[in-house]
Amino acid sequence: MFMKSFISCATLTALLFLLGITDSFADIQASAQEPALVRTVQDTQLKWNPCPAFMPKGCVIALLHGDLAKDNADVFFKMPAHSTIPTHSHTSAERILVVAGELHVTYEGQQTAVIKPGTYAYGPAKRSHNVFCASAEACVLFIAFETPVDAVPTKGAQ
């Protein structure tokens, strides 16, 4: 009886292991079949959508890859020249590359960072910060989010 249970358990474990490998293999195949993607800020295929209401008028966001409601979305984010985004946070960490403009970002407890085109910045999850586009041109950022995209105004932000 013990031997029969042991063999059944071993068979079940092997089956589950193979199913895990199969799922991983299916993910790899799906990724291999996914087309490569190249976009510029001027790309006419980009669909620009308005930012949340607490952000400045004219602020827009375009999805580059993924799904805004799911993990690992990439976006272009554009805010008007000389505009300010009030203090807010994101559930996700954000990985930022400035594409155009000069951005001043102040994270809670830190000095203001001046970020120019070609500069990478990392924003920790749930860390409050405010943003100022200091240039005469719009500020454009590439942002990669780890978890679904959100922007939560800090209490009192307008």
Backbone bond lengths (Angstrom), bond angles and torsions (degrees), N, CA, C in turn:
res aa  C-N    CA-C-N  psi(-1)  N-CA   C-N-CA  omega(-1)  CA-C   N-CA-C  phi
1 M - - - 1.449 - - 1.536 110.40 -
2 F 1.339 115.51 -46.36 1.469 120.31 178.83 1.529 110.21 -59.77
3 M 1.310 117.21 -44.71 1.460 122.06 -177.84 1.526 110.50 -63.12
4 K 1.329 118.01 -39.65 1.455 122.63 -179.78 1.539 109.44 -65.13
5 S 1.336 116.80 -43.17 1.469 121.21 178.45 1.519 110.54 -65.03
6 F 1.331 116.79 -40.74 1.459 121.75 179.91 1.531 110.33 -62.34
7 I 1.333 116.47 -44.43 1.469 120.80 179.81 1.520 110.01 -65.49
8 S 1.335 117.65 -42.01 1.460 121.07 177.93 1.523 110.56 -62.31
9 C 1.320 116.66 -41.80 1.462 121.78 178.84 1.534 109.86 -64.98
10 A 1.317 117.15 -43.59 1.464 121.55 179.31 1.526 110.01 -64.56
11 T 1.320 117.25 -40.84 1.464 121.53 178.53 1.524 110.42 -63.92
12 L 1.329 116.91 -43.93 1.456 121.59 179.51 1.534 110.33 -63.16
13 T 1.316 116.61 -44.02 1.465 121.34 178.97 1.524 110.29 -61.03
14 A 1.324 117.24 -44.89 1.464 121.17 179.07 1.526 110.66 -62.66
15 L 1.319 117.21 -40.63 1.453 122.17 -179.93 1.529 110.23 -64.45
16 L 1.324 116.58 -45.38 1.462 120.36 178.47 1.529 111.07 -63.03
17 F 1.324 116.86 -39.80 1.458 121.65 177.72 1.531 110.37 -60.87
18 L 1.325 116.09 -46.09 1.465 120.56 179.78 1.524 111.58 -64.65
19 L 1.325 116.15 -38.76 1.464 119.36 177.85 1.525 110.38 -63.33
20 G 1.326 116.70 -38.36 1.460 121.05 176.71 1.512 111.12 -62.34
21 I 1.300 116.94 -43.71 1.460 121.62 178.10 1.520 109.68 -65.07
22 T 1.318 116.82 -40.37 1.456 120.93 179.60 1.516 110.34 -62.73
23 D 1.354 117.44 -43.79 1.460 120.21 178.46 1.523 110.32 -61.69
24 S 1.326 117.57 -43.43 1.462 121.23 179.18 1.525 110.38 -64.08
25 F 1.320 116.64 -41.39 1.459 121.64 178.20 1.526 110.17 -61.95
26 A 1.333 117.26 -41.03 1.464 121.38 178.85 1.532 110.26 -64.17
27 D 1.340 117.07 -40.09 1.461 120.68 177.12 1.521 110.80 -62.91
28 I 1.324 117.14 -42.32 1.461 121.66 179.37 1.525 110.17 -63.71
29 Q 1.334 116.45 -43.53 1.463 119.90 179.26 1.528 110.60 -62.76
30 A 1.351 117.43 -42.96 1.462 120.97 179.97 1.524 110.26 -61.90
31 S 1.336 117.61 -42.37 1.467 121.41 178.41 1.522 110.92 -64.03
32 A 1.323 117.05 -39.77 1.462 120.98 -179.17 1.529 111.27 -66.11
33 Q 1.331 116.77 -28.73 1.462 120.76 -179.13 1.525 112.33 -88.08
34 E 1.329 117.18 -13.52 1.460 121.15 179.83 1.528 109.10 -68.83
35 P 1.345 117.80 134.04 1.461 119.09 -179.19 1.529 111.45 -72.14
36 A 1.324 115.88 149.27 1.460 120.95 173.35 1.526 107.60 -69.88
37 L 1.316 116.27 160.32 1.456 120.04 -173.22 1.521 110.08 -139.58
38 V 1.320 116.67 135.83 1.459 122.26 175.18 1.528 107.08 -134.53
39 R 1.348 116.35 127.89 1.464 121.22 179.45 1.527 109.42 -137.09
40 T 1.319 116.25 147.37 1.457 122.24 170.90 1.526 107.28 -116.17
41 V 1.306 116.31 166.36 1.462 120.61 179.00 1.529 111.01 -62.11
42 Q 1.336 117.24 -30.57 1.466 121.61 -178.87 1.535 113.16 -85.13
43 D 1.308 119.10 -1.41 1.463 123.05 -176.47 1.525 110.92 -56.07
44 T 1.320 116.46 123.98 1.471 120.88 -178.92 1.527 112.58 -70.91
45 Q 1.323 117.83 -14.14 1.467 120.75 178.11 1.530 112.40 -81.95
46 L 1.328 117.38 -11.31 1.461 119.75 178.29 1.522 110.27 -69.20
47 K 1.304 114.97 139.28 1.462 121.07 177.79 1.531 107.13 -108.81
48 W 1.339 116.22 104.32 1.457 121.90 -178.17 1.522 109.65 -86.04
49 N 1.304 115.77 129.17 1.465 122.23 -179.91 1.523 109.48 -120.75
50 P 1.338 116.92 151.49 1.465 119.08 -179.59 1.534 112.00 -65.91
51 C 1.323 114.60 150.32 1.466 121.87 175.97 1.527 109.23 -77.27
52 P 1.327 117.80 171.47 1.467 120.36 175.79 1.538 111.37 -55.73
53 A 1.327 116.52 153.74 1.466 123.35 -172.77 1.534 114.39 -58.54
54 F 1.330 119.13 -27.64 1.466 119.57 -177.71 1.535 112.24 -76.67
55 M 1.317 117.13 -9.92 1.473 121.33 179.83 1.528 109.59 -88.35
56 P 1.330 117.84 162.89 1.470 120.22 -175.06 1.530 113.26 -63.49
57 K 1.333 114.33 148.78 1.467 120.97 176.13 1.529 108.16 -58.94
58 G 1.323 116.98 136.04 1.463 121.55 -179.11 1.515 113.36 95.78
59 C 1.317 117.07 -7.53 1.463 121.77 176.22 1.530 108.12 -73.96
60 V 1.345 116.81 132.21 1.468 120.86 -178.37 1.530 110.26 -138.32
61 I 1.318 114.86 159.09 1.467 122.03 -179.96 1.523 108.63 -136.51
62 A 1.331 116.70 140.27 1.470 121.61 178.51 1.528 108.65 -127.69
63 L 1.305 115.72 128.33 1.462 121.13 176.87 1.523 108.86 -74.22
64 L 1.323 115.67 128.65 1.467 120.89 177.53 1.518 111.51 -99.15
65 H 1.322 115.72 -42.62 1.461 120.46 -176.46 1.519 109.09 -155.38
66 G 1.320 115.74 141.14 1.454 120.79 177.78 1.514 111.84 96.17
67 D 1.322 115.04 -149.92 1.457 123.55 -176.74 1.522 105.99 -142.64
68 L 1.328 117.61 126.40 1.469 121.07 -177.18 1.526 112.86 -57.08
69 A 1.319 116.81 -26.89 1.462 121.21 -177.41 1.532 113.10 -90.80
70 K 1.332 117.03 1.42 1.466 120.68 -178.47 1.524 110.44 -124.59
71 D 1.330 115.69 171.72 1.459 121.28 178.59 1.529 111.57 -63.65
72 N 1.321 115.30 150.02 1.471 124.09 171.10 1.531 114.90 64.67
73 A 1.318 115.69 56.25 1.465 120.71 175.09 1.536 109.17 -99.78
74 D 1.334 115.49 142.83 1.461 122.55 176.15 1.521 108.38 -114.64
75 V 1.335 116.67 136.93 1.460 120.50 -177.66 1.524 111.09 -138.33
76 F 1.339 114.32 157.97 1.458 121.77 161.02 1.518 104.74 -98.88
77 F 1.321 116.70 137.50 1.454 123.27 180.00 1.520 106.74 -126.03
78 K 1.338 116.83 128.08 1.462 120.22 -177.01 1.525 109.09 -127.83
79 M 1.338 115.65 130.30 1.466 120.48 175.98 1.523 109.18 -127.14
80 P 1.339 116.66 146.72 1.462 120.11 -176.76 1.532 113.28 -62.95
81 A 1.324 115.19 155.48 1.462 121.77 176.03 1.524 109.86 -56.78
82 H 1.311 115.78 143.91 1.468 123.67 175.89 1.533 113.33 56.95
83 S 1.318 117.06 27.88 1.471 120.10 178.43 1.531 110.24 -106.47
84 T 1.331 114.71 159.89 1.461 121.39 -177.85 1.519 110.07 -124.02
85 I 1.314 115.60 136.77 1.464 121.01 170.90 1.523 105.27 -102.64
86 P 1.343 116.74 119.95 1.459 119.54 -178.54 1.526 112.26 -62.33
87 T 1.310 114.57 167.96 1.456 121.20 -177.92 1.527 110.93 -55.63
88 H 1.336 113.73 130.20 1.466 121.22 -178.08 1.527 108.26 -155.76
89 S 1.328 115.46 176.46 1.466 120.52 174.80 1.527 108.54 -142.61
90 H 1.317 114.83 172.73 1.465 121.71 176.79 1.519 107.71 -128.82
91 T 1.316 117.03 145.54 1.459 120.82 175.82 1.524 109.32 -62.81
92 S 1.305 116.15 -35.64 1.464 123.23 -177.91 1.518 111.59 -92.29
93 A 1.308 114.89 154.61 1.462 119.37 162.93 1.524 105.77 -67.50
94 E 1.329 116.21 155.47 1.464 119.06 177.16 1.516 109.07 -130.32
95 R 1.329 113.80 136.56 1.460 121.25 176.70 1.522 105.99 -109.47
96 I 1.321 115.12 120.45 1.459 121.45 -168.69 1.526 110.57 -118.80
97 L 1.323 115.33 140.12 1.457 121.78 169.56 1.526 105.78 -130.29
98 V 1.322 116.54 121.48 1.462 119.92 178.90 1.527 108.27 -76.56
99 V 1.324 115.57 127.22 1.457 122.66 -178.88 1.531 110.39 -97.42
100 A 1.347 116.18 -39.62 1.468 120.84 -179.58 1.524 109.13 -150.18
101 G 1.328 115.65 151.76 1.456 121.43 177.12 1.521 112.86 86.49
102 E 1.328 114.49 176.12 1.464 121.12 176.51 1.516 108.27 -118.78
103 L 1.293 115.50 122.92 1.464 122.35 -174.42 1.521 109.90 -111.20
104 H 1.323 116.23 136.18 1.463 121.97 173.66 1.525 106.57 -113.14
105 V 1.311 116.69 118.58 1.464 121.67 -177.84 1.524 109.10 -120.41
106 T 1.326 115.49 130.68 1.455 120.17 178.17 1.524 108.43 -120.08
107 Y 1.337 115.41 109.77 1.462 121.26 175.74 1.517 108.76 -88.77
108 E 1.315 115.09 143.26 1.462 121.96 179.22 1.534 110.43 -47.73
109 G 1.335 115.47 126.08 1.455 120.58 177.35 1.518 114.99 80.80
110 Q 1.344 118.32 6.96 1.465 121.21 -177.79 1.527 110.62 -129.91
111 Q 1.321 115.34 160.62 1.465 121.61 174.52 1.528 109.16 -69.59
112 T 1.314 116.14 154.96 1.462 120.94 176.00 1.530 109.21 -64.84
113 A 1.323 115.65 133.14 1.463 121.57 177.15 1.527 108.41 -102.19
114 V 1.316 117.29 133.81 1.463 122.63 175.70 1.521 106.19 -99.15
115 I 1.336 115.15 120.69 1.462 120.68 -173.84 1.526 108.69 -119.84
116 K 1.324 115.45 123.22 1.464 121.82 -177.66 1.526 110.42 -112.74
117 P 1.336 118.64 167.59 1.467 121.35 -178.93 1.528 112.48 -50.84
118 G 1.317 114.03 135.58 1.459 120.98 -179.91 1.521 112.89 89.70
119 T 1.323 117.16 -0.71 1.466 121.49 -178.37 1.524 110.50 -95.62
120 Y 1.327 114.81 136.42 1.465 122.57 176.63 1.523 108.51 -95.82
121 A 1.328 115.85 142.06 1.458 121.42 174.68 1.524 108.77 -139.50
122 Y 1.308 115.44 147.02 1.461 121.71 177.63 1.520 108.12 -119.18
123 G 1.322 116.30 129.17 1.457 121.83 176.58 1.518 109.37 -114.39
124 P 1.340 117.59 118.75 1.462 120.27 -179.80 1.539 111.97 -64.28
125 A 1.297 115.99 150.17 1.466 121.63 177.05 1.530 109.86 -58.37
126 K 1.318 114.96 140.88 1.468 123.74 174.02 1.530 114.47 62.56
127 R 1.334 118.47 15.18 1.466 121.12 177.65 1.527 108.37 -92.22
128 S 1.305 117.53 118.77 1.468 122.31 179.72 1.516 110.39 -64.05
129 H 1.324 115.65 141.54 1.459 121.86 178.96 1.520 110.18 -158.27
130 N 1.325 115.67 157.90 1.462 120.54 171.65 1.518 107.54 -125.03
131 V 1.323 115.13 160.14 1.459 121.04 -171.49 1.528 109.26 -135.50
132 F 1.326 116.23 138.06 1.464 122.07 176.03 1.521 108.51 -129.73
133 C 1.324 116.95 127.24 1.465 121.54 174.06 1.519 106.19 -88.10
134 A 1.327 116.45 104.04 1.462 122.54 -172.53 1.520 113.93 -86.38
135 S 1.301 118.15 -5.17 1.467 120.68 -174.81 1.531 112.38 -92.22
136 A 1.327 114.86 165.20 1.462 121.81 177.18 1.529 111.18 -77.61
137 E 1.324 116.26 -11.61 1.473 121.30 176.73 1.538 108.67 -109.88
138 A 1.318 116.00 162.66 1.461 119.96 177.43 1.528 110.18 -60.00
139 C 1.303 116.19 147.66 1.468 121.28 173.87 1.522 107.74 -92.37
140 V 1.315 116.10 129.96 1.464 121.70 179.16 1.525 107.86 -122.98
141 L 1.319 115.23 130.50 1.457 121.34 -178.75 1.517 109.68 -125.02
142 F 1.321 115.26 146.48 1.460 121.19 164.29 1.521 103.90 -97.83
143 I 1.337 116.94 128.77 1.467 120.43 178.64 1.526 108.96 -129.62
144 A 1.325 115.54 131.58 1.468 122.20 174.20 1.527 107.38 -109.06
145 F 1.314 115.97 123.38 1.461 122.54 178.77 1.517 109.74 -104.13
146 E 1.321 117.12 142.23 1.466 122.13 178.76 1.519 112.34 -84.33
147 T 1.330 116.47 -35.65 1.467 122.01 179.75 1.529 107.48 -120.25
148 P 1.338 119.09 175.30 1.463 119.62 -177.43 1.530 112.74 -48.42
149 V 1.327 114.85 143.70 1.467 122.26 -175.93 1.527 110.10 -72.40
150 D 1.329 115.05 129.00 1.452 121.06 174.00 1.517 108.54 -151.73
151 A 1.315 116.18 166.09 1.465 123.36 172.98 1.514 105.12 -145.57
152 V 1.313 116.24 116.80 1.454 121.55 -174.76 1.524 108.64 -111.48
153 P 1.361 116.67 112.53 1.463 118.47 -179.73 1.532 110.34 -64.36
154 T 1.318 114.42 140.75 1.454 119.74 175.85 1.528 107.00 -73.09
155 K 1.291 116.86 144.84 1.456 121.89 -178.33 1.519 110.14 -44.27
156 G 1.325 115.52 127.34 1.463 120.54 178.91 1.528 113.40 94.31
157 A 1.325 119.24 -12.05 1.477 120.86 178.74 1.524 108.98 -68.99
158 Q 1.286 116.54 138.47 1.476 121.33 -178.50 1.506 110.66 -103.91
